[in-house]
Amino acid sequence: MGSTRKHFILKKSRETNEKIEINFLIDSGAVYSLAPKEQLESLGIKAYKSVEFVLADGTRITREVGDAYFEYNGEGGAAPVIFGIEGDEPLLGVTTLESLGLVLNPFKRELFPMRMLML
């Protein structure tokens, strides 16, 4: 399997005009998204907690987490974001995908609208 990368816009909130565009690696196995700390702080996004994460190889890391507003193809949604440090790659996780109503098709490596089911 290959990897999927897409450009997303990040903002502090839906109402703000200041934004940045980041090329994210889409990871449907990751819960949260990760963006460079410097870029998040430049938008005025503040961390509100520190979280310990366990990586696939068992390594434990601690990173700060805040909230950001993500946009893709004109659709937007808020989601938690990890403040990445030097060496961390921008990553888009499932919480953000769900917030935007998107799913990753792993075979075509493309994003598609989520089918909504009323139960």
C-alpha positions, 0 to 999 in steps of 0.5 A, a space after each residue: 500500500 502507498 501513502 495518501 497526502 492531501 493539502 488541508 487549510 488550518 484556521 483557529 476557528 471557522 470565523 477567522 480569516 488567517 489560515 495556513 495550508 499544510 500537506 498532511 499524510 492521511 492516516 486512518 489508523 491515527 486518532 488525532 491530527 498533528 501539525 507543526 507547533 510553530 504554525 499552530 501558534 502563528 494562528 493563535 491556536 493554544 494547547 490546553 493539555 498534554 497527552 502521552 501517546 504510544 507509537 506503533 513501535 511501542 515508543 511513548 511520547 508526550 505532546 501538547 494538544 489543542 483545537 483547530 478548524 480544518 477545511 478541505 474542498 470547501 468543507 470544514 470542521 473542528 477537531 483536536 490537533 497535536 502540536 508537533 515538534 521538530 521531526 514530527 510529520 504532519 498527520 491527519 487522523 480519523 477524528 478530523 476526517 469524521 469532523 469533515 464527513 470524509 473517509 479514506 478509501 485505502 484501495 484508491 487512496 482517495 478521500 470520499 464523503 462519508 455515507 450518513 446512516 440514520 439509525 
